[in-house]
């Protein structure tokens, strides 16, 4: 596959985690910042390779071959993110763009050795699951902080928004994976939350709370 084909598969894969029905060409075009006509042309190519199911006006979904191929791209991306953070001291807001380049390396042997070298991690630095060499994923139970009631204690296990701006905001507030977060109160007016984060009180907006994944403890 070309880099472009791999990027399309990965985009469709990520979109299917939020939508159960067929993914529209417009949704793909918006995510990839391209024209809908360009998306249609690519979907036809991917369908010819048995990587997607595509019918005009009915959306697109990944075939079994397409799902596995997409998972392998995601696997490489997330393993490289772990490597960059754990072995090269990159911060979690720096790794995405570099991993975007490294994910297109073709050597399966290299990726499997990288996996072993890192100790077979199951999550990337943002809390997202890493598929194993067969495409299997260990999923953990998690909720958005915005969905948690008051007087609940949680642990931060992931982020929905992986943008540099959001991750840098979390760094400033000393919120990271593994941080303990207790919801002290919720404002009726704007749904902002008063939290206790690692024993320090902090007020966050509903937007922030809607982008943090937590587990109840």
C-alpha positions in Angstrom: 0.0 0.0 0.0 1.0 3.6 -0.6 1.4 6.0 2.4 -1.9 7.7 1.2 -3.8 4.4 1.2 -2.5 3.6 4.7 -3.6 7.0 6.0 -7.1 6.5 4.6 -7.4 3.1 6.3 -6.3 4.5 9.6 -8.7 7.4 9.3 -11.6 5.2 8.6 -10.6 2.9 11.4 -10.5 5.8 13.9 -13.9 7.1 12.7 -15.5 3.7 13.2 -14.7 3.9 16.9 -17.2 6.7 17.2 -19.8 5.6 14.5 -21.5 2.2 14.1 -22.9 2.9 10.6 -21.0 3.4 7.4 -18.6 6.3 7.4 -19.5 9.1 4.9 -17.1 10.5 2.4 -17.7 13.9 3.9 -16.6 12.7 7.3 -13.4 11.3 5.9 -12.8 14.4 3.8 -13.2 16.6 6.8 -10.9 14.4 9.0 -8.2 14.4 6.3 -8.7 17.9 5.1 -9.2 17.0 1.5 -12.0 17.1 -1.1 -14.9 14.6 -1.1 -14.2 13.8 -4.7 -10.6 12.8 -3.8 -12.0 10.5 -1.0 -14.3 8.8 -3.5 -11.5 8.1 -5.9 -9.4 6.6 -3.1 -12.3 4.5 -1.8 -12.8 2.9 -5.2 -9.1 1.9 -5.2 -9.3 0.5 -1.7 -12.5 -1.4 -2.6 -10.7 -3.0 -5.6 -8.0 -4.2 -3.1 -10.7 -5.7 -0.8 -9.8 -3.3 2.0 -13.2 -1.5 2.2 -16.8 -2.1 1.5 -18.0 1.0 -0.5 -21.3 1.8 -2.2 -22.1 5.3 -3.3 -24.4 7.2 -0.8 -24.2 4.3 1.7 -20.9 5.1 3.3 -17.8 2.9 3.7 -16.7 0.3 6.2 -13.5 -1.8 6.5 -13.4 -5.4 5.3 -11.7 -7.9 7.6 -8.5 -7.4 5.5 -8.9 -3.7 5.9 -9.4 -3.9 9.6 -6.3 -5.9 10.1 -4.3 -3.6 7.9 -5.5 -0.6 9.8 -4.7 -2.1 13.1 -1.2 -2.9 12.0 -0.7 0.8 11.1 -2.1 1.9 14.4 0.1 -0.7 16.1 3.2 0.8 14.6 2.2 4.3 15.3 1.5 3.7 19.0 4.6 1.5 19.6 6.7 4.3 18.1 5.0 6.8 20.5 5.9 4.6 23.5 9.5 4.3 22.2 9.8 8.1 21.8 8.5 8.8 25.3 10.2 6.0 27.2 13.5 5.8 25.4 14.2 9.2 23.9 12.5 11.4 26.5 10.0 13.0 24.1 7.0 14.6 25.9 3.6 13.1 25.1 2.6 16.2 23.2 5.6 15.9 20.8 5.3 12.3 19.6 2.3 12.2 17.3 3.8 13.9 14.3 7.0 11.9 14.5 5.0 8.7 14.8 3.0 9.7 11.8 6.2 9.4 9.8 7.5 6.2 11.4 4.2 4.3 11.1 4.8 3.8 7.4 7.9 1.6 7.9 7.2 -1.7 6.3 9.4 -4.1 8.2 7.2 -6.4 10.3 10.4 -7.9 11.9 11.5 -4.4 13.1 8.1 -3.7 14.7 7.9 -7.0 16.4 11.4 -6.6 17.8 10.4 -3.0 18.9 7.4 -4.5 20.7 9.6 -7.0 22.5 12.2 -4.4 23.3 9.5 -2.2 24.9 8.1 -5.1 27.0 5.0 -5.6 24.9 3.1 -2.5 26.1 -0.7 -2.6 25.8 -1.2 1.2 25.8 0.5 4.2 24.2 1.5 7.4 26.2 -2.1 8.8 25.7 -3.8 5.7 27.1 -4.9 4.3 23.7 -4.7 0.5 23.3 -2.0 -1.0 21.2 -3.0 -3.9 18.9 -0.8 -7.0 19.2 0.9 -8.7 16.2 -2.4 -10.5 15.4 -4.6 -7.4 15.7 -6.0 -8.2 19.2 -6.7 -5.3 21.5 -7.0 -5.4 25.3 -9.8 -2.9 26.1 -10.2 -1.3 29.5 -13.3 0.1 31.0 -13.3 3.8 31.1 -15.6 6.8 31.2 -15.3 10.5 30.4 -14.7 12.6 33.4 -17.7 14.7 32.4 -19.9 11.7 33.0 -18.7 11.0 36.5 -20.9 12.0 39.5 -19.7 14.1 42.4 -17.9 12.6 45.4 -16.3 10.0 43.0 -12.6 9.1 43.0 -11.0 8.2 39.7 -7.7 7.6 38.0 -6.9 9.3 34.7 -6.4 6.5 32.1 -6.5 8.4 28.8 -7.3 11.4 26.7 -9.8 11.9 23.9 -8.1 15.0 22.5 -4.5 14.4 21.7 -3.7 17.8 20.3 -0.6 19.6 21.4 -2.5 22.4 23.0 -4.6 20.1 25.2 -1.7 17.9 26.3 0.3 21.0 27.2 -2.7 22.3 29.2 -2.7 19.1 31.1 1.0 19.3 31.8 0.5 22.8 33.2 -2.2 21.5 35.5 -0.1 18.5 36.4 -2.7 16.0 35.1 -1.2 12.9 33.6 -2.0 9.2 33.1 -2.3 7.7 36.6 -3.3 11.0 38.3 -5.9 10.6 41.0 -9.0 12.8 40.3 -11.9 13.4 42.7 -15.0 15.3 41.5 -15.9 17.6 44.4 -18.7 19.5 42.8 -20.3 20.4 39.4 -21.8 23.8 38.4 -25.3 23.7 37.1 -24.8 26.8 34.9 -21.9 25.6 32.7 -21.1 22.1 33.9 -17.6 23.1 35.0 -16.1 20.8 37.7 -14.3 21.5 40.9 -11.7 18.7 41.2 -9.1 17.5 43.6 -6.2 16.4 41.5 -3.3 14.7 43.3 -4.6 16.4 46.5 -4.7 19.9 44.8 -8.0 21.6 44.1 -8.6 22.7 40.5 -11.6 24.0 38.5 -11.9 22.7 34.9 -14.4 23.5 32.1 -16.9 20.9 30.7 -14.7 20.8 27.5 -11.7 19.7 29.5 -13.8 17.1 31.4 -15.2 15.8 28.1 -11.7 15.0 26.9 -10.4 13.1 29.9 -10.9 9.3 30.3 -11.0 8.0 33.8 -11.6 4.8 35.8 -13.5 4.7 39.1 -11.5 3.5 42.1 
